[in-house]
Amino acid sequence: MDPWIGLKQNARAALSQRDYSAANLLERLSGAGLTVGELLSTDRSVLAPGWIPGVDFVPRRVFRQRHRGFFGEFAREGQGLLGQLGLWPRQWATARMFAGTAKGFHIHPPHIPAGQTPEAWFQKLYGLAPAPVSERPYALEQWDVMFFIQSNVEMILIDERAGLDRRVMRFFLDGDDSGGAQHAGVVIPAGVAHALRVEGSADAIMVYGTSTTFAPEAEGRIADEVEKAPLPEQWQHYIRSGTC
């Protein structure tokens, strides 16, 4: 029996329902998204078919003192994941995103050595037999290492490097002010487009390091209309016409 028989025909024709069936982790990685806790606790081999080469997560602990505040380290030079990757930022910066806003997609140009094709170079670095991390040209291309200290954010990464599969990773990160235990920094290679959206009701504050110093010509934008905040159409019409 149709449970919606009591509705008017127009309402029944327009009716839809959310799919509550649980997708597997690999499907969620490029679809609904995973928490950083799920990413850190899942065997990497399970997510390997959807994992973007070079992307990594820096596990962190945040220590809280009740009624006073909290303390959390970002990274120590030469130690932990960044030490293993041989990646230490040359510039550190901070950014604030107001609640309800989004940023991106941003992308930085990857360095391709002279005499190499992009496809061959990326296969050498990340193919079936990946080169040691010491061969990654951190000093010649911008890699980002992002940490979040306030609010929760949603991040989407898309691999746009020539010769590599176009993979999408979507995940959620907790700021240090969150009571959860899912805190991590994110390592983003050059050539991987990245976008952020504030998920919480508080402004998001981030601290990020870059493997090179800021250069405007290395700041690419893709589908970044969300950042431009166009004026209302009526305002634009008034400005163009010079009349009410």
Phi, psi and omega in degrees: 000138179287116182289347183260016184297338182280358180267157174295155185300318181298320179293319179295323180292330182268356188291140171218162179224147179288142177273111182265005179292142185273120175282160177285170187299320182295319178294321181290332181302321180257359183245260184290337178101157178240156171281158179295332176297319177294322179295320183284331185266351182267136176305127184303330182296332179293322184263357186308319181297341180244003185276134179280123181302133179094340177287137179213168181232135181261103180298141182224155172243138177244126183258128183250139172246112187306135178071002183238315183156207182208163180221135178211132176281152171270294182197159175244132184302129178081000182239167176061204184299315182296327175294319178296325180278347184066032184244117174226119186302146175267345179217140175242145181212169176230155178214150177237131176244124180295150178305137178085004181252169180221162182218138176111181006282136173253151178206146180242141185288129177284147178280132176242118181299151178301138178084359180251146167272150178305318183299314181293322181295314181289328175294323177296316183286321192231008184286203184299328176239077188298145178290159175301150182298340180296344180270357177287131186275062184306322185286348185249359179210154185271115168258141178253143171235109189250135176234146184240125186248350177212139179072178179246145183228154172253134179234142175235130177243140177226126180278116180246019180281134183300135176087353177252151178300141177279091182259151180239131174238128179234129184205170186234135184238141178265137172286166182298336180282352179285145180283353182283182182245019186256071182247132179199151169270160182239131176259122184239119181286159170299144181089357177252116180288140183221139179227150181231145173221132180288122182268329183274179181270353178258157174302144176267133176240129181232154172236131183220145176251150179233144183287344174231164176281160186300133176220116184305325182290347179261008181256093179269156180229138175225129177047051185256022182304331182300337181275345192273342176044066182296150177294153176304147184304320179298321178296315180298320179297317180296317180298317182290322186273332183077009179229167178288000000 
